[in-house]
Structures are given as C-alpha cells and as structure tokens.
C-alpha cells in the first residue's frame, strides 16, 4: 500500500496534480487532452473515483486555469496564466 492512499489528499493537491499532468504532456492552448482520460488517470489515485476530479476540473476552468475544447470533452492549460499555473504546481508538488 502506498503512502498516497493512507492519507486524504487535499483539493489543492489534486488541482496541482491535474495541472502538472497537463504540463508534463505539454497541453497548453490548442494542444489538449481528453477529459475522460484525465479523470480516469486521476480517479485511480483516490476515492470517489472521478466525481471529485470532474468537480475540481470544473473549478479550475471557472478560475481560468484550464480551457475546455470540443464541447467540453477535452481540456488544456490556459497559456495566459502560465506563470500562475507553474507557481501553483511548484507550491504543491515537490
């Protein structure tokens, strides 16, 4: 059993992890990733499967960190907020 499953992961850590995954895949602006793939990857890591991840993705979209494409089926990082996104990732993922 790994250490991530023993403690509860905060919403901010999950948000940072979502953005970090998109960052590693170079998903900025017009380069995007299917939302269901992202939710499936993240859902394996925590309880409540993908419901919590979907809710946090919507919050990130509303805050302007992520952008939806193709009628909300794909997601990418907002290049206009790149500095803030990188700072957010660094704060929670070390």
N, CA, C and O of each residue as an XYZ file, in Angstrom:
376
protein
N       0.842     -1.175      0.000
C       0.000      0.000      0.000
C       0.887      1.239      0.000
O       1.782      1.359      0.837
N       0.650      2.155     -0.926
C       1.499      3.340     -0.993
C       1.017      4.419     -0.026
O      -0.091      4.345      0.506
N       1.864      5.415      0.189
C       1.550      6.441      1.182
C       0.397      7.349      0.753
O      -0.287      7.911      1.609
N       0.166      7.506     -0.569
C      -0.902      8.384     -1.037
C      -2.273      7.859     -0.643
O      -3.178      8.653     -0.387
N      -2.452      6.554     -0.588
C      -3.763      6.010     -0.264
C      -4.048      6.048      1.242
O      -5.205      5.935      1.647
N      -3.021      6.205      2.069
C      -3.217      6.212      3.512
C      -3.744      7.544      4.018
O      -4.544      7.572      4.954
N      -3.313      8.652      3.416
C      -3.786      9.956      3.881
C      -4.727     10.558      2.849
O      -4.652     10.256      1.658
N      -5.593     11.397      3.326
C      -6.547     12.053      2.432
C      -5.824     13.152      1.656
O      -5.066     13.935      2.228
N      -6.064     13.199      0.377
C      -5.427     14.185     -0.484
C      -6.319     15.421     -0.545
O      -7.529     15.312     -0.741
N      -5.711     16.606     -0.374
C      -6.490     17.844     -0.370
C      -6.893     18.221     -1.800
O      -6.291     17.763     -2.772
N      -7.915     19.060     -1.903
C      -8.367     19.531     -3.214
C      -7.265     20.290     -3.932
O      -7.108     20.147     -5.144
N      -6.501     21.093     -3.206
C      -5.420     21.850     -3.836
C      -4.344     20.942     -4.399
O      -3.801     21.215     -5.470
N      -4.027     19.860     -3.689
C      -3.035     18.899     -4.193
C      -3.540     18.229     -5.465
O      -2.768     18.009     -6.399
N      -4.818     17.908     -5.507
C      -5.393     17.284     -6.692
C      -5.377     18.265     -7.860
O      -5.036     17.891     -8.982
N      -5.743     19.522     -7.601
C      -5.703     20.539     -8.654
C      -4.289     20.685     -9.200
O      -4.090     20.762    -10.412
N      -3.304     20.723     -8.300
C      -1.906     20.840     -8.728
C      -1.499     19.628     -9.549
O      -0.781     19.764    -10.539
N      -1.950     18.439     -9.148
C      -1.616     17.221     -9.881
C      -2.264     17.212    -11.268
O      -1.638     16.790    -12.240
N      -3.501     17.671    -11.364
C      -4.184     17.764    -12.661
C      -3.382     18.676    -13.587
O      -3.092     18.315    -14.727
N      -3.028     19.858    -13.087
C      -2.280     20.810    -13.916
C      -0.882     20.285    -14.228
O      -0.361     20.526    -15.317
N      -0.269     19.570    -13.284
C       1.065     19.018    -13.509
C       1.036     17.955    -14.605
O       1.947     17.893    -15.430
N       0.005     17.126    -14.621
C      -0.123     16.113    -15.683
C      -0.269     16.769    -17.049
O       0.354     16.340    -18.021
N      -1.086     17.801    -17.120
C      -1.240     18.525    -18.394
C       0.057     19.237    -18.776
O       0.408     19.306    -19.955
N       0.764     19.762    -17.784
C       2.038     20.432    -18.020
C       3.072     19.460    -18.590
O       3.777     19.789    -19.544
N       3.160     18.263    -18.005
C       4.113     17.253    -18.478
C       3.809     16.799    -19.900
O       4.717     16.444    -20.652
N       2.526     16.810    -20.266
C       2.120     16.402    -21.619
C       2.156     17.579    -22.595
O       1.784     17.430    -23.759
N       2.604     18.753    -22.123
C       2.677     19.971    -22.949
C       1.314     20.351    -23.525
O       1.212     20.732    -24.691
N       0.284     20.249    -22.716
C      -1.082     20.568    -23.153
C      -1.407     22.025    -22.819
O      -2.086     22.310    -21.833
N      -0.920     22.929    -23.642
C      -1.171     24.367    -23.498
C      -2.004     24.813    -24.676
O      -1.717     24.428    -25.810
N      -3.023     25.611    -24.443
C      -3.802     26.213    -25.523
C      -4.461     25.206    -26.440
O      -5.342     24.456    -26.018
N      -4.035     25.187    -27.704
C      -4.680     24.336    -28.707
C      -4.255     22.871    -28.625
O      -4.819     22.034    -29.329
N      -3.286     22.546    -27.790
C      -2.896     21.145    -27.591
C      -3.614     20.662    -26.344
O      -3.345     21.142    -25.243
N      -4.524     19.715    -26.511
C      -5.381     19.327    -25.394
C      -5.400     17.819    -25.189
O      -4.890     17.047    -26.001
N      -6.010     17.427    -24.068
C      -6.098     16.032    -23.650
C      -7.566     15.697    -23.396
O      -8.294     16.529    -22.854
N      -8.013     14.515    -23.770
C      -9.414     14.154    -23.477
C      -9.684     14.178    -21.974
O      -8.901     13.659    -21.178
N     -10.792     14.784    -21.610
C     -11.157     14.938    -20.203
C     -11.396     13.586    -19.534
O     -10.997     13.385    -18.387
N     -12.042     12.661    -20.239
C     -12.308     11.353    -19.617
C     -11.015     10.595    -19.327
O     -10.951      9.849    -18.350
N      -9.984     10.771    -20.155
C      -8.689     10.137    -19.905
C      -8.058     10.708    -18.643
O      -7.555      9.965    -17.800
N      -8.087     12.016    -18.518
C      -7.533     12.674    -17.332
C      -8.263     12.229    -16.071
O      -7.630     11.933    -15.058
N      -9.582     12.182    -16.128
C     -10.385     11.766    -14.969
C     -10.083     10.314    -14.604
O      -9.996      9.975    -13.423
N      -9.924      9.462    -15.604
C      -9.620      8.047    -15.348
C      -8.254      7.902    -14.680
O      -8.122      7.141    -13.721
N      -7.239      8.613    -15.164
C      -5.909      8.551    -14.558
C      -5.950      9.000    -13.110
O      -5.387      8.346    -12.232
N      -6.619     10.120    -12.864
C      -6.656     10.677    -11.517
C      -7.570      9.863    -10.598
O      -7.293      9.745     -9.405
N      -8.646      9.307    -11.133
C      -9.610      8.561    -10.340
C      -9.030      7.310     -9.722
O      -9.517      6.841     -8.694
N      -7.996      6.763    -10.334
C      -7.358      5.570     -9.785
C      -6.605      5.873     -8.503
O      -6.339      4.975     -7.704
N      -6.266      7.124     -8.310
C      -5.421      7.541     -7.193
C      -6.188      7.817     -5.907
O      -5.594      7.861     -4.830
N      -7.493      8.002     -6.007
C      -8.252      8.432     -4.833
C      -9.629      7.805     -4.782
O     -10.076      7.153     -5.726
N     -10.283      8.016     -3.668
C     -11.654      7.534     -3.528
C     -12.614      8.414     -4.299
O     -12.225      9.470     -4.798
N     -13.849      7.998     -4.403
C     -14.916      8.684     -5.136
C     -14.617      8.737     -6.625
O     -15.151      9.582     -7.343
N     -13.772      7.843     -7.080
C     -13.378      7.731     -8.485
C     -13.231      9.065     -9.182
O     -12.382      9.866     -8.792
N     -14.034      9.330    -10.204
C     -13.816     10.530    -10.992
C     -14.700     11.703    -10.634
O     -14.501     12.798    -11.160
N     -15.668     11.513     -9.757
C     -16.608     12.594     -9.432
C     -15.884     13.808     -8.857
O     -16.136     14.943     -9.263
N     -14.996     13.561     -7.921
C     -14.261     14.650     -7.297
C     -13.338     15.320     -8.310
O     -13.226     16.546     -8.332
N     -12.679     14.524     -9.147
C     -11.775     15.072    -10.165
C     -12.552     15.947    -11.140
O     -12.101     17.038    -11.485
N     -13.711     15.483    -11.585
C     -14.532     16.278    -12.511
C     -14.935     17.611    -11.885
O     -14.904     18.649    -12.546
N     -15.309     17.576    -10.616
C     -15.696     18.800     -9.910
C     -14.518     19.772     -9.834
O     -14.689     20.973    -10.040
N     -13.322     19.254     -9.539
C     -12.145     20.116     -9.423
C     -11.708     20.655    -10.786
O     -11.222     21.782    -10.875
N     -11.873     19.868    -11.836
C     -11.571     20.358    -13.191
C     -12.497     21.514    -13.527
O     -12.053     22.524    -14.075
N     -13.782     21.378    -13.205
C     -14.741     22.469    -13.457
C     -14.346     23.731    -12.689
O     -14.459     24.840    -13.212
N     -13.878     23.559    -11.439
C     -13.434     24.716    -10.664
C     -12.235     25.388    -11.326
O     -12.163     26.616    -11.388
N     -11.288     24.577    -11.824
C     -10.106     25.132    -12.495
C     -10.492     25.866    -13.778
O      -9.889     26.885    -14.116
N     -11.490     25.354    -14.489
C     -11.983     26.022    -15.695
C     -12.618     27.355    -15.311
O     -12.354     28.374    -15.949
N     -13.454     27.353    -14.269
C     -14.112     28.578    -13.819
C     -13.105     29.618    -13.316
O     -13.330     30.820    -13.456
N     -11.996     29.152    -12.731
C     -10.952     30.058    -12.242
C     -10.034     30.539    -13.363
O      -9.216     31.434    -13.151
N     -10.161     29.955    -14.551
C      -9.370     30.395    -15.693
C      -8.045     29.691    -15.881
O      -7.265     30.084    -16.749
N      -7.762     28.657    -15.091
C      -6.504     27.931    -15.233
C      -6.549     26.929    -16.390
O      -5.538     26.692    -17.052
N      -7.720     26.345    -16.629
C      -7.883     25.370    -17.707
C      -8.868     25.897    -18.739
O      -9.702     26.754    -18.447
N      -8.753     25.367    -19.952
C      -9.669     25.724    -21.034
C     -10.295     24.435    -21.576
O      -9.616     23.421    -21.736
N     -11.586     24.492    -21.853
C     -12.277     23.353    -22.445
C     -12.316     23.521    -23.961
O     -12.407     24.636    -24.476
N     -12.245     22.390    -24.666
C     -12.325     22.368    -26.119
C     -13.307     21.279    -26.526
O     -13.690     20.441    -25.709
N     -13.707     21.295    -27.779
C     -14.570     20.258    -28.355
C     -15.788     19.968    -27.480
O     -16.011     18.838    -27.046
N     -16.558     21.009    -27.238
C     -17.807     20.907    -26.450
C     -17.586     20.338    -25.048
O     -18.437     19.621    -24.523
N     -16.457     20.657    -24.456
C     -16.190     20.250    -23.082
C     -15.639     18.851    -22.927
O     -15.551     18.343    -21.809
N     -15.264     18.218    -24.027
C     -14.745     16.847    -23.929
C     -13.223     16.788    -23.805
O     -12.671     15.738    -23.475
N     -12.544     17.898    -24.066
C     -11.092     17.942    -23.939
C     -10.704     19.168    -23.117
O     -11.480     20.113    -22.979
N      -9.479     19.131    -22.570
C      -9.040     20.183    -21.659
C      -7.562     20.490    -21.904
O      -6.786     19.609    -22.274
N      -7.186     21.762    -21.691
C      -5.785     22.164    -21.784
C      -5.525     23.281    -20.781
O      -6.453     23.871    -20.228
N      -4.245     23.556    -20.559
C      -3.856     24.650    -19.680
C      -4.010     25.977    -20.416
O      -3.818     26.051    -21.630
N      -4.357     27.013    -19.677
C      -4.530     28.345    -20.255
C      -3.162     29.025    -20.352
O      -2.565     29.340    -19.322
N      -2.648     29.258    -21.576
C      -1.313     29.849    -21.705
C      -1.220     31.274    -21.144
O      -0.123     31.726    -20.817
N      -2.326     31.979    -21.026
C      -2.308     33.336    -20.459
C      -2.012     33.331    -18.962
O      -1.594     34.347    -18.406
N      -2.230     32.191    -18.313
C      -1.994     32.098    -16.863
C      -0.804     31.180    -16.570
O      -0.726     30.597    -15.489
N       0.122     31.048    -17.523
C       1.221     30.089    -17.385
C       2.064     30.319    -16.131
O       2.416     29.364    -15.438
N       2.386     31.565    -15.838
C       3.213     31.850    -14.660
C       2.497     31.423    -13.376
O       3.109     30.814    -12.499
N       1.212     31.738    -13.265
C       0.440     31.356    -12.086
C       0.319     29.835    -11.970
O       0.406     29.285    -10.873
N       0.119     29.161    -13.102
C      -0.016     27.703    -13.111
C       1.276     27.051    -12.634
O       1.246     26.147    -11.799
N       2.406     27.505    -13.159
C       3.694     26.938    -12.762
C       3.958     27.180    -11.280
O       4.442     26.284    -10.587
N       3.647     28.380    -10.782
C       3.807     28.668     -9.350
C       2.914     27.770     -8.496
O       3.351     27.269     -7.460
N       1.660     27.561     -8.926
C       0.716     26.708     -8.203
C       1.254     25.270     -8.138
O       1.218     24.634     -7.084
N       1.745     24.774     -9.260
C       2.286     23.405     -9.303
C       3.475     23.285     -8.363
O       3.560     22.336     -7.584
N       4.390     24.238     -8.433
C       5.592     24.189     -7.582
C       5.257     24.243     -6.102
O       5.936     23.623     -5.283
N       4.207     24.987     -5.756
C       3.813     25.120     -4.352
C       3.340     23.793     -3.764
O       3.597     23.510     -2.593
N       2.651     22.977     -4.562
C       2.026     21.775     -4.003
C       2.695     20.470     -4.423
O       2.444     19.430     -3.813
N       3.532     20.503     -5.443
C       4.213     19.286     -5.882
C       5.710     19.540     -5.803
O       6.251     20.369     -6.535
N       6.372     18.818     -4.908
C       7.812     18.993     -4.758
C       8.523     17.680     -4.898
O       9.749     17.629     -4.801
